[in-house]
Amino acid sequence: MEDEEQFTDINGKVIFLACQNHSSFCREFTVSAPKVSLRHIMVYTCSVWMVAYVLFFFTENTAVLSGAIFVTLLGMLLHIHFVKIDHETLLIIGSLGVQVSSSYASGRESTTFIEMSKIKDIVINESIYMQRVIYYLCILLKEPTDPDTLSSVVPLFQSSKPRLNCLVKVYKSCQEILAQS
């Protein structure tokens, strides 16, 4: 029982939201971004190599060309392993907690689990970003010593940055589960 809708991020790029209901108190939301663009890779590679060739033309030093190849390959590897996130997942289980996962283009995954007893609420917050107001979903965590006090805020879907219409869909579903527990 999985449905996938097309939304956009704050920059207007297409992203996909997949919602999967495991049970009435367990739901999984996956926001997927497009794969790495071959066109962007080619533009980056050609730009670096053209600059290297111009430098080589004037200096006649082959180390410049070798350095350009090395920098390009290293840059691409670092980008797909540490920067480019393919999809982000939010798994909410009413009686247990929330698991937040990010899957990188290289296959590496980063996962965080937050126990339900530490969660005060899940809210849509607003922020100013590059001279505009954006919205993001976040988890409010309780202070362990004082449950009425807020200890920290955990933002969700940081890489994909979905627009408000996508966040509202996830928010309403999360609130349904939180109301049951």
Order of alpha helices (4+ residues) and beta strands (2+ residues): beta-beta-beta-alpha-alpha-beta-beta-beta-beta-beta-beta-alpha
